[in-house]
Amino acid sequence: MASRSLRDIFARKSVEQMHDEHEHGELKKSLGAINLVLLGIGCIIGTGIFVLTGRAAAQFAGPAIVVSFIITGTLCALVALSYAELASAIPVSGSAYSYSYASLGEIAAWIMGVLLVLEYGLAASTVAVGWSGYVASFLHDLGLDIPIPLRGAWGTPVTDFVSGEVVGMGVVNLPAVIAIIAVTGLLVLGVSESAFVNNIVVAI
């Protein structure tokens, strides 16, 4: 009984079985090549890429930051080629979850699924907080100040836009919450609508 349970958690799905399940599944392909390219660019261009790059070059790395970009670009190219090969071999929904299921088994796929949820949750919260800072700064330039308790999470210090000094403590990061709710609503509407908005944001 124990050996059977052990076999079950390491059970793998064949590529043919995944193809068959995908053909009879509810998820349909709705993104084209342009949408996928712009989606990738949108993932790469985060809220702080333009600011942090300049700060790292000016205060820490100097010209050596070019070497960092070359190394990172090479690694990203290798990862992209790996994903392209996996996607062509197993062209079904599920990304790393499906690839893990086919190669390592159910338990590895389950772990990968949990890790993906944690990764996307952390990434979404980080981007929302960065976006919140930009929005608060932009509104400040227009003469509209968000109250200090609504500019940071509970117990986090809120700094002044000009001096950088701590001016109070946050209670809830309202712009970040609104951003997450808006993006969640957009994803609920559908993949095509999300891709359309993403294309506009990437173009901007």
N, C-alpha and C positions, 0 to 999 in steps of 0.2 A: 504493500500500500504506500509506504514511504517512498520507495523507488519510483512508483508511478506518479506520485505528486511531484517528485523532483523532475521527472521527465516532462511533466505538464508545464512547469514554470520555465523550462528551457526549450519548450516546443517552438519550432520556427514555421513560418508560412512560406510556401514556395512562391516564386515570382509569378507562376501561372495562376496560383490561387488568388494572389493579390490583384492580378489583372482581371480575373473573373469577378471578384467582389467589387472592384472599381466600376466595371461596366454595368453592374446591376445596382449600384449605389445611387444615393440621392444627390451627391455633389457632382456638379457639372463644370467643365472648363469654361471660364468666362473672361479670362485675361489673355491678352495677346502679347506679342514680343515687346512692343513699346511699353505697355503697362508694366511688364515684369522688369524691364530695364529701369524705368523710372521708379519702380518700387524699391529696387536695389539701391539706386542713388539716394532715395529718400531715407533708407536705413543708414546709409553711410554718412550723410550730411546731418549730423546731430545739431542740437541747439547751441553747442559751444565750440564747434570745430573752428570757426573763423577767429573767435576770441582766444581760445586756449592755445592755438598754434602760434600766434604772435607772442603771447605771454611766455610760452615755453622757450621760444627762440630768443626773446629779449632778455629774460631773467635767468635762464638755466642752461640750455643746450648751446645756444648760438648757432653758427653754421652747421654744426653736427646734426641738427634736426633733420637735415636733408638725408643723412645716412639712415636715420630712424624711418623716414618715409620710404626709402628704397627697400629696407628690410621688411617693413610692414606690408608694402605693396607686393613684394615677392610672395610672402606668406598668404596674403589674400588671394593672389592669383592661383596658388596651389590649392587652396580651399575651394575656390570657384570651380577649378577643373575637376576636383573630386566630387563636388555636388553635381556638376554637369554629367559626369559619368554615371553616378548613382541615379540621377533623374532619368537618364536615357534607358538605363537597365530596368528601373522600377518606376514607370511614369504614372504614379498614383498619388493621391493626396496623403498627407501625413508627414512629409519631410523626413527628418531624422528619426522620428518614431517608426515609420514604415521601414526605413533602411535597417534600423536596429532589429526590428521584428524578423526581417528576412535573413539577417546575418548572424545575430547572436541569440535570438529567442525572446519569449514573452516577457520574462523578468527584466531583461535589459531594455526592452521597449517601454515597459512600465516606468522604469527609472528615468529613461530619456524623456518620457512624457511629463513626469513631475518636474524634471530639471527645466524643460522648455517653459512650463507654466511659471516657475520661479523666475526664469530669465526674463520672460516677457513682462511679468509683473514688476520686477525691479527696473527694467528698462523704461516701462511706461511711467512709473513714478518719478524716475530721475529726469526724464524729458519733460514731464509736467512741471516739476519744480523749476527747471531751467527756463522753460517757457514762461512760468509765472513771474520770474525775476525780470525778464525782458518786457513783459506786459506792464508790470508795475513801474518800471523805469520809463517806458514810453508814455504812460498816462501821466507820470510826474512831469515830464517835459511839456505836456499839454496843459499842465496846471491842475490835474485831477489826481489827488493822492488817495490811494487805498489805505484805510485805517491800519495802523501798525499791527494790531492783533490778528488781522486778516491777511497778513503778508508772509506768515511763517507757520510751520507746524508747531504743535504744542511743546512749549519749553525751549524752542530754538531761538537764538538771538536774531533780531532784525536790525540790519545796518542802514545807515544813511546812504543815499545814492551818491552824494558828492564826497563826503569825508571818509566814508567807510566805517564810521564809529557806530557802536551799538546804541540804538535809540529805544529799544524795548524788546519785549518777548512776544513770540507768536502764540496764537491760540489755534488757528486753523488756516491753512494756506488756501484761501478761497479761489483765487485764479487757477491753481492747480486742480482743485476739485472740479471746477467748471470745465476745464480742459478735458479731464478724464471722462466726465459725463458726456460731453459733446462727442468725443471720439467713440465712446461706447455706443451712443445712439447712431452714429454714422455706420459703424460696423454692423449693427443690427439691421439697418436698412438694406445692406447687401454688399457683396464684393465689388460689383461694377461701380456703384456709387462711391465706395471708399477709394477705389482706384482712380476715379475721375477727380475727386478732391485732392488726392495725393499728387496727381499729375500737375494740377494747378499750383499747389504749394511748392513742388520741386521746381517748376518753371520760374516762380517768383524768387 
